[in-house]
Amino acid sequence: MAKSRIVEIDPVTRVEGHGKVTIHLDEDNNVDEARLHIVEFRGFERFIQGRLLWEVPVIVQRLCGICPVSHHLAAAKAMDVIVGAKHLTPTAEKMRRLMHYGQIMQSHVLHFFHLCSPDLLFGFDAPVEKRNIFGVIAEYPELAKQAVMMRKYGQEVIQVTAGKKIHGTGAIPGGINKNLSIRERDALLKDIDQMAEWARGALQVAKNYSVDNLSLVQSFGSFPSNYLSLVREDGALDLYHGNLRAINSQGRAIFDQIDYQHYHELLVEDVRSWSYMKFPFIKKLGRLDGWYRVGPLARLNNAGFIDTPEAAIAHQELKAVTEGKPNPTSLANHWARMIELLHCVEKIRELLLDPDLQGEDLVVKGERQEEGVGVIEAPRGTLIHHYRVDKNDQVTFCNLIVSTTHNNEAMNRAVTKVAKQYLSFQTKITEAMLNHVEVVIRAYDPCLSCATHALGQMPLEVELYDADGALLDRNSQHIK
């Protein structure tokens, strides 16, 4: 019998949530397979059932403490459909947009500086005791300070729009529950120029790394794929609202400008026995060819243009690297993420100067519906919330496809490619080699707790062992 062994990375570090990687090596120490396992389960799709529709935008935020606004707004958008609010008031829509740009700003800063920058600044092989946020603080104190202050600013934007920095209540079905006071506006405007300057600097760090290490970036966990995101009706990047667009690796449209209320006609959710995370694919392309990527790089691959001036220039510089074709490189997500950071700062400035934010017409209603879908571009990619509600306003059905779930197949392919490149035929596997695998996972900024939802049956297995480790009994049941 051929000998084989398994190497585990448990847990994967510097990501949100809990996961592990198993790397399977054959008798010649060649990597045969590698998998990213999600080892936690949240179950929101089940226990949200029976709750009142008004509660949902607040409850679902508890999926995550890093991107609660994304779930808050996606759920609110779905409930807008159910209460018949086809068009929000200008104040409500712009307050929600401001909240969302603050959320993406703080999340992108947290991920890039606190989780990823140690690898980019010190190298994938740097000593583990240096390769962390404390190492960044020690060697790049000004950069670390900027990261803290930019995230603080994003959180302050959330606070004045949602009521709290984490798990706010600002968005309600049909609108918003507060406007922006002049005092709140002026407090944010006071620091916006500084935020813009620091965002430009962060973009330069990410761009310089990608350009200076182009051969590494182009080969590291990179592969052609399809891409999915929302785009505005004119094809522009829009992080809050739009229609669904998917393109293939050559940039040709698979579908375009599709109302996201019909997402279920386009996408299928596959399941596999070794992960609580689902594996979506584009229905008409099939399971083997229909998988795709979402997130900052997918959005910039999909978008025809960006409607803020500085980010628009940066977008063109990114596209020039691949001569306008979709960029297939996993590590280019960092560059794209910082372009979006600058875009968010530009959008925040634009909104703060808009007098509609001081309007008093906050909520609309219309003809009641039984079903609604809300889609938003979360920091990590396209986020889908789908609900059905009965005549008593109680939720009877909930389906969530979060950004990290969309990227599940891509992350597993990236993990396998990097593992084969750096671990195959090695007589000794070091921590630095394993960190290469973690680096490619972090490029996707996964939120593993957001993504842990089962479809169909979830096994509950209990095993009883004696003091010597012998198995005495085993029992299992399936929770539907």
N, C-alpha and C positions, 0 to 999 in steps of 0.2 A: 504494500500500500504506500502510495506517495506521501511523503511527509509535507505538511504545511503548517504555517503558524499565523497567528493573528496579532497585530499590533493595535493597541487602543490609545486614542487620545481622549481621555475622560477626566475632567470635562474639557470642552472647547472653551478657551479663555478669551476675555475681552470681547464678548458678544452679549446681547440681552437674552436671558433665558438659559435653559440647561439642555445641552446636547453632547453627543460624543461621536467620534469617528472610529470605525473599525477598518483596518487595512489588512487584506488577506494576501499573504505571500506564499508562493509555491515552494517546492523543494530546492529550487535554484535561486531562492530569494528574489524572484521576480514578482512584482505586484500584479496580482491577478484581478483584484477588485477592491474598491474602497467605497464606503458608504457613510453618509451623514445620518445619524440616528437622532430623533427627537424623543427624549425619554421622560417628558412630562405631559400631563393631560389636563386641560382646563374645563372643557365641556360646556362652554357658554351657549352653544347652539341648542342645547337641551334645557338648561335651567332658566333661559330667558323666556321659555314658553309659559304662558299663563300670566305674565306680567303685563301691566297696562302700557299702552303705546306711549303715553306721556313719560313713563319712567325709563324707557329704553335708551334714549341718548345719554342719560346719566349712568345707567348701570353698565353698559358695554365698555365704558372707559376703563373699567377695572380689569380688562384684558391686559393692560400694560400701563406702567408708570412713565414710560419714555415717550410714547406717542398716543396718549389718551385723546387728544384733540382730534386725531384722525378718525377714531372710532366714534367719537361724539358727533362729528359733522357728517360722517357717512350714514349713521343711524338717523340723524335729524333729516338728512336729505331724503331718505327712504320714507320717513314719516310725513314729510311734506307732501309726497305723492298720495299717501293714504288719507290725509286730511283735505286733499284737494287744492293745495297751494301750488298752483302751476308756476306762478311767477312771484317771487318774494319782493318786498318793497326794496328800493335802492339802499336804504339804511340797513336793513336786515342782511341783504346779500353782501354788502361791503364790510359790515362788521364781521361776518363769518369769514370773509376772505382775509381780513386783517388778522383774525385769530389764527387762521391756517398758515399764513406766511410766518407769523411768529413761531408757530409750532415747528415748521420745517426748518427755520433758521436755527432754533435751539437744538433740534435733533441732529442736523447735519454737523453743527459745531461739536456737539458731544461726541459723535461717532468719529469724526475726522481727527480731532485733537487728542481726545482722551483714550480712544481705543486703537486707532490706526497709525497715528503719527509716530509712535515709537518705532514701528517697523520701517517707516519711510525715512526717518531722520537718522536712525542708528544702524539700519540694515537688518535683514532677516536673521543673520547669524550672530547678532550682538548678544552679549551675555544676558541671561534672563533677568538678572537683578537690575540691569540697566534698561531693559526693553519694556518700559512701562511709563505711566504718566509721571511718576516721581522722577524718573530719569529725564523726562522732558522739562520738568520744573527746574531741575538742577542745571541743565546745560542750556536751555532756551527759556529763561524765566520770563522774558517779555512776551514771547509767543504764548506761553502758558497763561499769563495774565490776560492777554487778549482773548483767549479761548473762554476763560471764566466770565469775562465781562460781556462777550457777545452772547453767550448762553443766558446770562442773567437778563440781558436786554430782551431776548426772545421770550423768556418766561414772563417778563413784565408786560409785553404785548398781550400774552395769553391772559394774564391776570385782569387787565382792564377790559378785555372783551368777553371773557368767560366767567369772571367773578373770582376765580382762584387760579393759581399757577398749575395745579394738578387736579384733575377730576372736577372741572368747572361745570357750570349749569347754563352758560350763556345761550346756546342754541336750543330752541324748542320747536316742536312741530309747527310749521308755518312761519317761522321767523326767528326772532332773537328777543331776549328779555331786557336788554338795556342798550342805550346808545353810548357814544364816547363823549365825555364831557370836554370842555375847552381845557380845563386843568390837566386832565389825563393826556389830551393831545399834545399840549405844550411840553409836558414832562418827557414824552417820547421824542418829540422833535428836537429837543435840546441835545440829544446824543446821536442823532441819526447820521450826521456827517462823520463822526468818529467810527460808527459801525460800518459805514461804506468804505472808509479807508482801511479798516482792518479786514473787511471781506475781500478787498482787492489783494491785500497781502496774503491772505489764506489761499486765494485762487492762484497766486504766483507760486506759492510753495508746491501746490498740487501739480500745476502745469510744468514747472521746472523739473520736478521728479520724473514725470512721464516723458518729457522730451530728453532729459539727460540720460535716462535709462530705457530708451526706446526699445532696444532689442530684448531686454528682459520683459518689459511690459507687454510686448507683442507676442511673446512665447509663453508667458506664465498663465496657465489655466485659461487659455483663450481658444475659442472655437466659434464657427459660424452658428447662428441660431435665428429664430424668429423673435420679434419684439412686439410688445403690447403696451398701450397707454391710452389715456384720454388725450384728445387734441381739440382745440377750439374749432369752430366751423370754418375758419379761414386757414386752418392747419397750424396755427401758432401753439406754442407751449402754453398749457393752462393747467395749473395744479389743483384748482378748485372744481372746475366743471368743464364739460365737453362731451364729445362722442368718442366711441371706441375706434381705434385704428390699430391694425396689426400689419406688419411688413415682414418680408422674408430677409434672408441674409444679404440679398442683392439690393434691398430697398424697394422691391416691388410690393404693391399692396395685396394683402391676403383678404382683408375687408377694410372698409373705411367709412367713417362718419355714421356708424351704427349706434342708434339710441341704446344706451346701456340698460334700459328696462328689458331688453331682449338678450342680455348676456348669456342666458342659459341655452339659447339656440346656437350659440357660437362655441361655448366651452363645455368640456366634459371633465369631471373630477374622478380621477383614477385613485385606487388605494393599493397599498402593498403591505405585506404582513409585518415588515420589520420597522415601520415608522407610523406614528400617530399623525403625521403630516400627509395631506393629500397630494396628488400629482396631476394638476390640471393640464389639459392639452386642447388645441383647436380642433373641433369636431371634424371639420371637412378634410383635415390633413391626417387624422388618425393618431393613434397612440405613439407610434414610432417617430413620426416626423412632425407632430403637431405641438411639441413642447416649445416654450418660449421664455423670454426674459422680460422682467419689468424693472423699474427703478430709475435712478438718475440717467444712466447711460442709455437705457432703452427709450426714455422720454426724449432725450436729445437726439437720438437716432431717428425717432419718429417725427419730431417737430419740424415743420417747414422753416420756422423762424421763432425768435424770442422777441417780445414786444417792448423790452426795456433796453436802452441804448448800450450800456456797458456789457451786460450779459449777452446781447446780440453779437457784439464783436468777439467775445470770448467763445461763443458757440461756433462761429465761423472758423476760428482758429482750431478748435477741436476737430471740426469736420474736415479741415484741410489735411490733417494727418492721413486720413483714409480717402482723400480725394472725393469727398462727398458721399461715399458709400457708408453703410452702417459700420460702426466701430465694434469689432468682436472681442475686444480685450477686457478681461475681468478687472484688471487694475485701473483701467481708464475710468471706472466708476468714481474714483476719488476726484479726478479732474472734473468730471461732469457734476459731481456733488457740490463742489465749490463754485462752479458756474451758477448752479441753482441757488446757492447761498447769496451770491451777489444779486441775482435776480430778485430774491425775496426782500433784500434790503431796499432795492430800488422800488419794489411794489409797496413796501411799508411806507416809504417816504411819499409816494404818489397818493396813497389812501389817506395818510394823515393830513394832507392838504385839501382833501375833498370835504366840502361842507355837508354832504349827505350823511356823514357819520354823526352829526348832531341832530339828525331828523328824529321825529317822535312817532312816526308811523312804522311800527315794528312787526306786526303780525297780520297775516292774511289766511283766509280759509276758503274752501270751495266745495265742490261735490265730493262726498265721501267715497273712498275706494277701499277695497278689501286687501289689496296687495301693493307693495311698493319696493323699488330697488333704489339704493343710494350708492353712488360710486364717487370716489375722490382719489386724487393722487397723494397718497401718504408719503412720508419721507423715503420709505423703502420701495414704493411702487404702488401699483393699482390696488385699491381696496374696495371690495364689494360687500355690501350689506343688503340682504334680501329678507323681507318679512311678509307674513300674512296675518291679518288681524280680524277677529270675529266682530259681531254686532255689539258685543259688550266691551269693545276696545281692548281685548286681551289677545296677546300674541299666540298664534297657533302654529306658526312655522318660522324658523330662522335658519338661514344659511349664510355663512361668512367665508369669503375667499380672500385671505389677507395677502399682502405683498410677498412675504417670505414663502408662502405656499406656492404662489405662481413661480417663484424661482427655485423650487425644490429640485426639479430635474437638473437644472443648470448647475446648481451648487454641487450635486452629486457627481456630475460630469467633470466639473472643475476639480473637485477633490481627487477623483480618480486620475485625472491627467497629471496633476502636480505630484501625487504620490508615485506614479510610475516614473516621472521625470527625475525625482530626487531621492527616492527610496529603493528603487529596483537595484538588485545585485550588490547591495551594501552589506558588508559583513558585520557592521555595527551601526545601529540606528541611533542618532543623537537627538537631543532635545531640539537643537537648531534645525535639523532636517524636518522634524515633526512640525515645527513652527511654520515652515513653508506651507504646509497643508492648512494650518489655521489662518495664515495670511490670506489665502485665496477665499476662504469662507468669510473673513471679515470684509473683503472687498464688496460683498453683497449686503453688508450691514444687516444681517438677519435678526429678526425679533422672534425668537423661538417660542416664547410664551404666547405671543399673538397667534402663532401658526398651529397650535396643538389642538386640532379638532378632528374627531374621527367620523367617518361616514359609514353607516351600516352598523355592524356589530363590533363592540369593543370587548375583548376577553379580559375577565378578571380571574387570574390564576393564583392559587395558593398551594404552596408545597411545604410539607412538614418533614424536618430532618431530626435525627437523634444526635446525641452529643458527639458521636464519632463521624458525623457527616453523612450517614446512610439515609436515603430517602425512605420515609415511612409511609407517606400518603400524599396524594395529589388530587386536587379538585378544581374545577373551573366552571364558570358560567359566563354567558355573554349578555352584556348590557346593551339594550337597543336604544 
